[in-house]
Amino acid sequence: MSEAIRAPKVLLLYPPHQAWPGYMCKPNGSLAYPSLGGALLQAGIEVRVFDACVGNVKDDLDQVFYRSSNLPSGLLRTGVSEDRILEEVADADIIGITSIFTDQETMVLSTVRLIKRHFPDKLVVSGGVNARNRLKVFFAAGVDLVCLSEAERTIVAIADAVRRGDRDWGAISGLAFMAGDRILSTPASAGDIVWNLDELPIPAWELLPNERYWKIARPHGGHFKEGQELRYASMMTSLGCVFTCSYCHISGEADGDVSGPIGKFRVKSTERVMAELDRLRDLGVKQVFIEDDSLFGMKRRGIDLIRNVRTSGFEIFDVNGVNIIHLLRKSGTGNRLEPDVELIELLVESGFKQVALPFESASQRIISRYASSKWNVERCDIEGLIRACKDHGLGVTGNYMIGYPDETREEIEATIAMAQWHRDCGLDAASFMLVIPLPGTRLFDMAIAGGHLSEEYDPDRLNWSRASMVNTLVPPAELEDIRRGAWERVNDSKFVRYKKGMNAAESNDFIEAAVSEGS
C-alpha cells in the first residue's frame, strides 16, 4: 500500500494539436472532459481541464494557437510549450489524456512521455476508442491505466482508489493496466453500461476554456458568415447508434468487445436535455451543436425532444446525427421515400439552422457493404429533400466518402457527380473524405486482413485528407488528388476561399475539405 492522498487532484489534458500543412486546426474540445469532469465534481473530487492547444489566461493566443511549429514528421504542432504543460500538470495527482482521434495519437503519446520524464510518479490515465485498441503503444509510452469503456464511473473509482492509497486496479471494471511485463484487463460488461443516461452527471462545460474557443471561432461543424460572433458548445442527447457502419467505432462496441456494448442506442429524457440546455444558457452559449450519432434513432422520441427544444432560444446545428432516412417518410403510392416536410418544419421552428447529411456514396453496393444499408439511392427522393430543407430555411451540407479498398474509379466518379447534382439542387456545401480504417472499427480489421494496412501503420497518416490504405483499386496518390479536386470543383468558389482563409497554417497543399468532422 502506498501512502494515501486524501484529496487527489485531477487534471484532464487535451494535448497540443498536430496536423498536416494546410489542414485547418480546430481545438478538440470534445465532450469527453466535460462529461468526466461532471462525474468527478459530483463525487467531490477536484478537477481542472487544460487544453494545451489553446492554453489559458497565462497564454497569448497569437503565440500559442496562431503560430504553429514544425514537427520532424512534417506535420505542424499547435499549442503551448512543453514547459507550460509541465507547469500545468505539476500539482496534479492524476492526469487524464483522452485518445479518441487516431491522427492525434502521436501528440498524446509525446505528451505522456514528457510528463513521465519529469514526473514519473504521477498517475497517467488514458481512454477513448484509439487508446483501448492500442494498449501496447500506450503502455510503452508510460500510460499507467487505460479505460476500456465509458469512463464516468471508472475515473471516479480510480480517484477513490488513489485517495485510499489502493493500487489494486484489478478491482475496477473496464480497466487495462500493466502487471510486470503483461497487460491485464477487466473488460466492461453489459452490467457496467449506464443504460439510463439520465443517471449520468450533467457535463461540466464550465471547465472548458470557452471564451478562447469562441474567440478562435472554429467549431467542429457549421457554416457561418465571416466575422459572425460565436458562443457555442456541443452536447449529446443520446449515445450509440442504430447503425453499425464498418468505418465507425460503434461497429466495434458490441457484446464481447472490451468496451462492452456501448454502441447500442441509448437516450436522455427530454427533461434531462432541457436541464443541460439551461446549464449552457447560464454559461452564455448561443449556438448548440448536437453531436449525436443518431439523433432520430427513435424517431418519435426525437420529434418529441425537438418540440421541446423549440422553446430553448438557441441556434441548433447538427454535426452528424441526422441520417437521410430519418428526414424521409413513405410516399402515398409505391415504395419511394419522400421528404418528411412536417419534421423539417419542426427542425426549423426549433432553431435548427443546418443539418449535415451522410450520403457517403452514390453506389448502393458500397452503402450496403460498408454503411449498414442506411439509405437507398434509388428509393429516396434526395432532390426533393434538399429543396424542402432549403425552401424552409434549413441549411444542408453533404458528406461523401471515397477510397474503399474495392471501390472502382467509376463508383468514385459517380459519387462526385452525385455531390455536384446535390449542389445543383441547393446543397450548401459538400465534404469529401478519404475512408480511414480506424483502430476499433470493423473496417480496420478488414484492412489488416486484406493487406490494405500494415500492422506497423503510421497513425499520423490516418487522416481523412490522406489515403491511408494501400492496394486499393484506385491508387492512394490518385485518391488524394481526386478528393482535393472534387472539393474545389463541386463547392462554391467563395466558400472555398473562405475555408482556405480560415486555415491556421499558410500552406494550401492540403486544405480543409470538411464542413464537419464526421459523417
Stockholm file with secondary structure:
# STOCKHOLM 1.0

chainA/1-519         MSEAIRAPKVLLLYPPHQAWPGYMCKPNGSLAYPSLGGALLQAGIEVRVFDACVGNVKDDLDQVFYRSSNLPSGLLRTGVSEDRILEEVADADIIGITSIFTDQETMVLSTVRLIKRHFPDKLVVSGGVNARNRLKVFFAAGVDLVCLSEAERTIVAIADAVRRGDRDWGAISGLAFMAGDRILSTPASAGDIVWNLDELPIPAWELLPNERYWKIARPHGGHFKEGQELRYASMMTSLGCVFTCSYCHISGEADGDVSGPIGKFRVKSTERVMAELDRLRDLGVKQVFIEDDSLFGMKRRGIDLIRNVRTSGFEIFDVNGVNIIHLLRKSGTGNRLEPDVELIELLVESGFKQVALPFESASQRIISRYASSKWNVERCDIEGLIRACKDHGLGVTGNYMIGYPDETREEIEATIAMAQWHRDCGLDAASFMLVIPLPGTRLFDMAIAGGHLSEEYDPDRLNWSRASMVNTLVPPAELEDIRRGAWERVNDSKFVRYKKGMNAAESNDFIEAAVSEGS
#=GR chainA/1-519 SS CCCCCSSCEEEEEECCEEECTTSCCCCCCCTHHHHHHHHHHHTTCEEEEEETTTCCTTSCHHHHTSSCEECTTSCEEESCCHHHHHHHHTTCSEEEEECCCGGGHHHHHHHHHHHHHHCTTSEEEEESHHHHTCHHHHHHHTCCEEECSCCHHHHHHHHHHHHHTCCCGGGSSSEEEEETTEEEEECCCGGGSCCSGGGSCCCCGGGSCHHHHHHHTCCSSCCCCTTCCCCEEEECSEESCSCCCTTSGGGGCSTTSTTCSTTSCEECCHHHHHHHHHHHHHTTCCEEEECCSCTTSSHHHHHHHHHHHTTSCCEEEESSCCCGGGGEEECSSTTCEEECHHHHHHHHHTTEEEEEEEEECSCHHHHHHHSTTCSCTTTBCHHHHHHHHHHTTCEEEEEEEECCTTCCHHHHHHHHHHHHHHHHHTCSEEEEEECCCCTTSHHHHHHHHTTSSCTTCCGGGCSTTSCCCSSCSSCHHHHHHHHHHHHHHHSCHHHHHHHHHTCSSSCCSSCCCCSSSCC
#=GC SS_cons         CCCCCSSCEEEEEECCEEECTTSCCCCCCCTHHHHHHHHHHHTTCEEEEEETTTCCTTSCHHHHTSSCEECTTSCEEESCCHHHHHHHHTTCSEEEEECCCGGGHHHHHHHHHHHHHHCTTSEEEEESHHHHTCHHHHHHHTCCEEECSCCHHHHHHHHHHHHHTCCCGGGSSSEEEEETTEEEEECCCGGGSCCSGGGSCCCCGGGSCHHHHHHHTCCSSCCCCTTCCCCEEEECSEESCSCCCTTSGGGGCSTTSTTCSTTSCEECCHHHHHHHHHHHHHTTCCEEEECCSCTTSSHHHHHHHHHHHTTSCCEEEESSCCCGGGGEEECSSTTCEEECHHHHHHHHHTTEEEEEEEEECSCHHHHHHHSTTCSCTTTBCHHHHHHHHHHTTCEEEEEEEECCTTCCHHHHHHHHHHHHHHHHHTCSEEEEEECCCCTTSHHHHHHHHTTSSCTTCCGGGCSTTSCCCSSCSSCHHHHHHHHHHHHHHHSCHHHHHHHHHTCSSSCCSSCCCCSSSCC
//
